[in-house]
Structures are given as structure tokens and as C-alpha cells.
Amino acid sequence: MNFLYKLVTSLQKHPIVVFFVIFIFGFLYHFVIFKIGFFASLYDTTALFAFDIRIDDAKIDTFFKSGIYLVAVISGGYTLLSVITPFIKAKRETLIKKRVLKTGGHIVVIGLSSSSRAYLDSIDESGDDILVLADGVDGGYLQKYEHSLSVVSDRLDMIYDDIDMLNISDTKHIFISTGSDMDNLEIATKILSQDRDVKMFIQIEDRSLRYLHKENGLLSGRHIRIYSHNEESARWLFEHYDIDGKSRRVIDTKMEFSIAVVGDSALAYEVIAQGAIMGQLPNENRFTIYCIDSDIKKFRDGVELHFPQIYKVPNLSLEFVELDYKQRAFYLDTLWEREGLSSVILCYEDEQKNLDIASTLLEYSFVEKIVEQSMDTQIIMAMPNGYRLGDEICSNLDFFKYLYTFATIKNISDDKYIVAGDRDKTSIATHFIYENIAPKVLNYDNYTYNYTPYDDTLATKYAKSGYLEVDSDGWDKLSYLEKESNRSVSEHIKMKLKALNLISKKSKIEDKKELYLKNREIFLANIKDRVKLAKMEHNRWSAFHYIHGYKAIPFIPKEQKRELKTRHSLLREHICLVDFDEFKKESSYLCELGYSLGEFEGYDFMINEHIPLILANAGYEIESSSFLPKSIKVAVTGHRKGIDSAVYKRLFSYLDDYLKESEVTINKIISPLADGADSVVAKEMIKRYGAELIVALPFELEEYKKTISNQDEFLSLLAMAKSSIRVSSLEEGSMEYGYMMVGEYVVDSCDLLIVLWNGDSSNGLGGTADVFEYAKMIGREYIYINTQTEEIQRSIR
């Protein structure tokens, strides 16, 4: 029956082939077997009934008779094919339904949403038996798979009857995505009433429904995987595009940065939530999310409804900006010119709308930066269904150099990503650390961390203990929120590695012990400030809990905490939602081993120490980042007096060689324009390299001008500046305080610092020595020339 079905459907798809087959048959019939009495009678009968022609009476030649016959046979053949095809198809589907529903051993896909279709695309060549239960209206879509899939197409309201016939316990897994959260939940509940151990993947977009049904038992099966396209898209976004941009100038400094989320949509909420977590950096940079839409009240209400505790997330500011993308003012707003805007993320549900906005932003709002090759902002747009266009945009770096896409359904609803669990490998390895290693190193009786320093035998100990053989059994037992918590830890590892100038990639090393040793060696060689990294982890943990609606409560003794654990969990309350330093002070008994020395006590420290093990267990290899910007921002600090012209000549000769060697250009010079080094270097940078001048003023301009000797030159350079910023005020502090603030600002804002210093201590706060010391403390790259000896030192990553 299956062969017959494929034959008739193939004939229907190739009418020209059918025509020639019938034509040849008629031709042979006429010249070979026409003389046989039976066939001659059939010939006469065909002519009579099809064309009302009596062959004996008609005075027509043999050739014309053959033509009549061929037309009759072709018409009859097509009619017969049309009549028998539905019967063959129905019989085949009945046989398939009986066989597949009863025998099992197959994949079941329920619903034909865009996610289901993308999932079917990803397994089309897998060779698995697949049963699709879907609305009959969408049945036509399934024809593209019928060469390899076993398909049952029914009305959605009849799926319950099919489920009753399913041999659920013997299915490989069930994928449910009908396009409706409630339908998905109803179907899943029906299946679980028969077998709670079934492996099932359920799409639920509503954040509250995901939490409610997984945490409260309705979907509490051990192998239930709830996923959301929007949530997974937000994760994918910050996995592929760094939240702080492509350069290191934010993560290496205290520089403020921001992203702009355009469009009030469910996807936008998930991007905001994930961004609030991923934006926790080692220097606690102030991070702003601009939420942009024409109906800003609705946008704000939606964000606050989904995340009532979001304003308590560490280091985060939310700003709601009312702009209509249909109006010119949208593209001329000064928001697009702000320093530190790492990404503009377009989240409208309409792909064409996102593409139009992105194109116009590049054409009008960022065109000057693009021409000057100083474009630091990524334009990232949601394109769920634009498979080919999205691929072209991401791969064609000549035409779409500053444009990127995300939220593509084929990337999210992929078999390897959702079902095979590629995206959860590091999360499972993270949980394994908490479940197996943490209880052995954390002494819960006195809340101290019994840390065993790394030695040459540690990998062998881990191997013998089974820590290099992660299983997912414990993971399967976790609640939805517990899984999300582990995912948050593992996803944020990327930013911790970036802080250490490291990256991770899929490894070809199969031996986990060897991989772990390699990871550990490079990780330990780069980690310097463990306290800063632990603070980064604590802020991430706090951000995750605030995003999920947790509230801070006063610190309580551990005995009371144990008694009220269930209550606190249900009310989403936690005693640790306080500032890192305050948390350490409140729980001094947790840190008896020496917090001030950066010892490894507590979860905030412990999990960081096991990053090499987590990545090794997930098959990832740590390596050094080879980041090098193509155009850089340079800042200058130096003395006002006592610098010979030969020093400047030596500096710029060296700088020319440096730029040639590094294959970079200077696009900006950041300077306070004080007398001496500040103004001389700025003027030469503009003349020599065509650099754009950014002026940083330590306090009010009128007061600052009084400290400048050559005011004509100062005002001339100030007039040439692309922009200027005042970083402090005399109302806030003294002049010395302003000089220190402006020194820190220029260091934070640049990629490379030029230092002209005689080697002596500063006469007051904010001198060259202080600024240089700050630059070295945060790891800023610099070129230092001693103004007395003309000796040059260079610190380059």
C-alpha cells in the first residue's frame, strides 16, 4: 500500500510524465494490438462513450481514430488517478495509524506551529519514525515530508482520541507546539495522565504559566522540558553577541554602557530580563536598558508586571523612551549618539518592520560613524522566519557589516538545540558541581569553605571520584526554577571569561581529564582578582532572583532559615539579596577563612574556581582571546610643564611604528586639554591621524578656563571638539577631586593611554602619577614615555 501510494502521488506531481506514458501506451496499442478483437471492441466502446462517435459509421482514417483513442485514454487515465488517490491515501494513513500508534518507538510531533515545522525540518533526514498529529487545515504542509515521515493528520480536537491509542511508554519523545499555550498544556496534561515518565518537550511562551505549571506539579514529570521561543532567543542573543559590545573598553573599565530595546513585545521582555543578568560585569559598570516604543506607558506596565523587582537588580537602570519609528524624530534622537551604546535590539513581531527600522538607522542615525569607521554599536534585529535573508545578513560582512539577526526559529527549534540538549550541557555540568562537589567542600555546620588548593593530582582525584563523568539524572529531578538558576550560572561564564581575556570553544579533545588540565592551566594563569570575580557572581545571582520576583528579607539564623525554607521558597524570599560587601559582613561566620585576602569561601567563590571543570565536562576548551580592535580611542595624561619637544618627537615616532605593527588606526583622542601634554598631544593627534577630539572637563568650564595659561589655544581646540563632557562639579568636591575624576574618566573611555610622566609622585590628588596608577590597576593598555630619560614602556595585551 505504501508503494502504491508513493507511485500515484509521484504521478500526480509529474503530469508530463503521465502524459507521455499514456501516449506511448496508446501508440503501441494502435500499431501492435489494435487488430485483436477484444481490444478493437474496447477501442470502439471508448470512442462511443467518450465522444459519441460510432466508428463503423464514421468516414475517418486510422490515424484520426488513434488520436480519438489517445485523448480518451489520457482523459480517462487522469480521471481514474484523481478518483483512486484519496482512497489509497486514506487506506495508507489508516494502516500507518494502527501500526505507529500501537507499536511505538517513534517521535510524536503534536501541532504544526512555526516551531514544530522548524523542528521537523531539523529531523527530516534523521531516519526516525515520526508521527505528526495536527490540524487537518495544515495537512498540506506535511506533503514535503511524506517521503520519509509517517504522518497522521487530524483535527486538533480529535487528537485526544489519538493519544488514547498511543503506546506512550514506548515513544522516543513527544514534541508539543500547537501555537497556543493552553492547547499545549491541555495536551501535555492528557499525556501525563497516562505516563508521567514520558520524555516531552512543551512550548509555553507565557512566563507565569511556565513557572506555575512546572513548579506546582501539573507538569512535574522527570523528563519534561518546557521551553519558550522568546526566552531561548534572548539566551541565544547574548550567547552570540556580547552585551557590552565587541570591544574590551567596557569590561576593562568602570565605563557606563547601555543597550536599546525597541518594540513592546513578549520577545522584548525576555531580552530585558536576560540582559539584566548578563550585564553584571567585574567592575560593576552602570548599565542602562533603554526601552523604546510609541506607547511607552504600555511598555513600562508590561515590564513592571513581568518583573516587579527589576528596579532592585544591581547596577541596572531602566529608561523608557517614547519614540515612534514612523517619525523622523526617532532617527534623529540624541540617544543614538550616546557613548557606550553597545547594541540596538529590534524586537517587533513584524520582521519587515524590524528590517525597515534597522536600514533607516544605519542610513541616517549612524551614517557618520560608519563613514568614519568608528561604529561601535551593533544593530540586531529579530527575524524569526527570515531564514535565507537572516543567513545572508549575518554572513555578508561587506554589505551588512553592522547589521545582525537573532530569534530565527530554525536556530531555536532545532533538534540538537532543544531535544539533544546542546544548550544545556554546561548547565547540567554546573548543577553537577553544586550537587556533588559543593557538599564535600562546604561545611554546613560552621558555614566555612574547606578549600583544597589545586595540585598536580587534582584531575586524577576528580576522575577517580567520577566528577569527570557527569550524568543528568540529578538534573532531570530539578524544578523549572532550579534548572533556570543553573542555566543562568553557566551562561554568565562567558562574561567571566571575557573579563579574564579568555574565550571558550567546542573542543576536539575527547579525554576529559586532559581537557580539564588544559582548561585549569590557562584559567589559573589569567585569574588575578578572585574577590572581584566573586562579586560579579553575587551580582549575577541577585539579578537572576530579582528578575524571577524574589524579595529581600532580613538576615536570620541558619536554624530558623531551615525551618522556614518552604515558606520562603513559596513567597520567593531570600536572606542573601543584599550587596556583596554587606552580605559578607552580615555572615562573618561564613567567611572566617579570610575574605580580605580573597580566600575561596562561599558559593560566590566556589563556583568560579570550578569553571575549568564545568567547561571540560561540557566539552568546551578555554583559550586566550585574540581580540584586537581595528580602530582605537586614545587618551592622554601628562605634565603641564617641563616636557622637551624631543620627548614628543620620540613619542610620535614610536606611536607611528606601533600603529603600523598593530594594523590599527586612531579614530578618537580624549583629553582634558590642560596646558602641556594634554593639549600638545591632542593637537598632534588631530593633525597627524585625523582623530576626532573628545574633551573631558574636570569641573565647570568657566572655572576650568582660569587654570589654563594659553586660553586662545584651549578655546580653539575646544571649538574643534566633536563633543565635550563635564565629569564633576566644584559643588561636589574640590578641584583635586575633579582632576582625579577626569583622570579616571579618560582612562575608562580609551583603548590606549598615552602617559608622559617624569616618574615622580603627584603633588596633589589627580596628578599624572595617580592617573597612571589607576590605569595599571584596571589593566588599561598604555604607552609610557619617561619625560626625563625618553625611555618608553609599553603594556599591550
Sequence and secondary structure as in RCSB ss.txt:
>XXXX:A:sequence
MNFLYKLVTSLQKHPIVVFFVIFIFGFLYHFVIFKIGFFASLYDTTALFAFDIRIDDAKIDTFFKSGIYLVAVIS
GGYTLLSVITPFIKAKRETLIKKRVLKTGGHIVVIGLSSSSRAYLDSIDESGDDILVLADGVDGGYLQKYEHSLS
VVSDRLDMIYDDIDMLNISDTKHIFISTGSDMDNLEIATKILSQDRDVKMFIQIEDRSLRYLHKENGLLSGRHIR
IYSHNEESARWLFEHYDIDGKSRRVIDTKMEFSIAVVGDSALAYEVIAQGAIMGQLPNENRFTIYCIDSDIKKFR
DGVELHFPQIYKVPNLSLEFVELDYKQRAFYLDTLWEREGLSSVILCYEDEQKNLDIASTLLEYSFVEKIVEQSM
DTQIIMAMPNGYRLGDEICSNLDFFKYLYTFATIKNISDDKYIVAGDRDKTSIATHFIYENIAPKVLNYDNYTYN
YTPYDDTLATKYAKSGYLEVDSDGWDKLSYLEKESNRSVSEHIKMKLKALNLISKKSKIEDKKELYLKNREIFLA
NIKDRVKLAKMEHNRWSAFHYIHGYKAIPFIPKEQKRELKTRHSLLREHICLVDFDEFKKESSYLCELGYSLGEF
EGYDFMINEHIPLILANAGYEIESSSFLPKSIKVAVTGHRKGIDSAVYKRLFSYLDDYLKESEVTINKIISPLAD
GADSVVAKEMIKRYGAELIVALPFELEEYKKTISNQDEFLSLLAMAKSSIRVSSLEEGSMEYGYMMVGEYVVDSC
DLLIVLWNGDSSNGLGGTADVFEYAKMIGREYIYINTQTEEIQRSIR
>XXXX:A:secstr
 HHHHHHHHHHHH HHHHHHHHHHHHHHHHHHSTTSHHHHHHHHHHHHHHH   TTT    HHHHHHHHHHHHHH
HHHHHHHHHHHHHHHHHHHHHHHHHHHH  SEEEE   HHHHHHHHHHTTS   EEEEE GGGGGGGGGGTTT E
EEE  GGGHHHHHHHS GGG SEEEE  S HHHHHHHHHHHHTT TT  EEEE   HHHHHHHHHTSTT  TTEE
EE HHHHHHHHHHHHS TT SSSTTTTS   EEEEEES SHHHHHHHHHHHHHT  TT   EEEEEEES HHHHH
HHHHHH TTGGGSTTEEEEEEE  TTSHHHHH GGGG TTEEEEEE  S HHHHHHHHHHIIIIISHHHHHTT  
  EEEEE SS HHHHHHHHH TTTSTTEEEE  HHHHS IIIIIS GGGHHHHHHHHIIIIIHHHHEETTTTEE 
     TTHHHHHHHHTTTS  SHHHHTS HHHHHHHHHHHHHHHHHHHHTTEEEEE     HHHHHHHHHHHHHH
H   HHHHHHHHHHHHHHHHHHTT EE     HHHHHHTHHHHHHHTEETT S HHHHHHHTGGG TTTGGGT  
 HHHHHHHHTHHHHHHHTTEEEEE     SEEEEEEEE SS   HHHHHHHHHHHHHHHHHHT EEEEEEE   T
THHHHHHHHHHHHH  EEEEEESS HHHHHTT S HHHHHHHHHH SEEEE   TTTS HHHHHHHHHHHHHHH 
SEEEEEE S   SSTTSHHHHHHHHHHTT  EEEEETTT  EEEE  
